[in-house]
């Protein structure tokens, strides 16, 4: 059975990479936080429940194009990955 999250990593400088599956955020979130500061790292996190990417950072960049893991109003228990009160904050 597939796990909830799939993390893909690739080093832009060496081309080495891997893909691993995890059940919980706390199993890989520290790794993703470390790779945010790595200019040559490519990290992608797929959420099987959401059927979409929750994190996407290309190599040769410091800024992720998708970052639901670091969002201040996130709630990874919901289907939208946003807290229930988030709709009222943005109005």
C-alpha positions as CSV (number, residue, x, y, z in Angstrom):
1,X,0.0,0.0,0.0
2,X,1.2,3.5,-0.8
3,X,2.1,5.8,1.9
4,X,0.7,9.3,2.3
5,X,3.7,11.4,1.1
6,X,6.3,10.8,-1.6
7,X,9.5,12.9,-1.4
8,X,11.7,13.2,-4.5
9,X,15.2,14.6,-4.1
10,X,17.9,15.4,-6.7
11,X,21.2,17.1,-6.3
12,X,21.7,19.5,-9.2
13,X,25.5,19.3,-8.9
14,X,25.9,15.6,-9.0
15,X,22.7,14.3,-10.5
16,X,22.2,11.9,-7.6
17,X,18.7,11.5,-6.4
18,X,16.2,9.3,-4.7
19,X,12.5,8.9,-4.0
20,X,11.0,7.7,-0.6
21,X,7.5,7.4,0.8
22,X,6.4,8.5,4.2
23,X,3.3,8.2,6.4
24,X,3.8,11.4,8.5
25,X,5.1,14.9,8.0
26,X,7.5,14.7,10.9
27,X,9.4,11.9,9.2
28,X,10.7,14.2,6.4
29,X,9.9,17.8,7.3
30,X,13.3,18.5,8.8
31,X,14.9,17.3,5.6
32,X,12.8,19.6,3.5
33,X,13.6,22.6,5.8
34,X,17.3,21.9,5.3
35,X,17.0,21.6,1.6
36,X,15.2,25.0,1.4
37,X,18.6,26.6,1.8
38,X,20.4,24.4,-0.7
39,X,20.7,26.2,-4.0
40,X,21.5,23.1,-6.0
41,X,18.9,20.8,-4.5
42,X,15.6,19.9,-6.2
43,X,12.9,18.6,-3.7
44,X,9.3,17.7,-4.6
45,X,6.7,16.4,-2.2
46,X,3.6,14.7,-3.5
47,X,0.5,14.3,-1.2
48,X,-1.4,11.1,-2.1
49,X,-4.5,12.2,-0.3
50,X,-4.6,15.6,-1.9
51,X,-3.5,14.2,-5.2
52,X,-1.2,17.1,-5.7
53,X,2.2,18.6,-4.8
54,X,2.5,20.3,-1.4
55,X,6.2,21.3,-2.0
56,X,8.2,22.0,-5.1
57,X,11.6,23.6,-5.2
58,X,13.8,23.4,-8.3
59,X,17.5,23.3,-8.3
60,X,19.4,26.6,-8.9
61,X,16.8,28.4,-6.8
62,X,16.2,29.2,-3.2
63,X,12.5,29.9,-3.5
64,X,10.0,27.0,-3.8
65,X,7.3,27.5,-6.4
66,X,4.8,25.5,-4.3
67,X,5.1,25.5,-0.5
68,X,2.1,24.3,1.5
69,X,4.4,22.9,4.2
70,X,5.6,26.3,5.4
71,X,2.3,28.1,5.0
72,X,1.2,29.9,8.2
73,X,-2.4,28.8,7.9
74,X,-1.8,25.2,7.0
75,X,-3.7,22.2,8.5
76,X,-2.5,19.0,6.9
77,X,-5.4,17.1,8.4
78,X,-7.9,18.8,6.1
79,X,-8.5,17.8,2.5
80,X,-7.6,21.3,1.3
81,X,-4.5,21.5,3.5
82,X,-5.7,24.9,4.9
83,X,-7.1,25.7,8.3
84,X,-10.8,26.1,8.5
85,X,-10.4,29.8,9.5
86,X,-8.1,30.6,6.6
87,X,-11.1,31.6,4.4
88,X,-12.1,34.3,6.8
89,X,-8.5,35.8,7.1
90,X,-8.2,36.5,3.4
91,X,-11.5,38.3,3.0
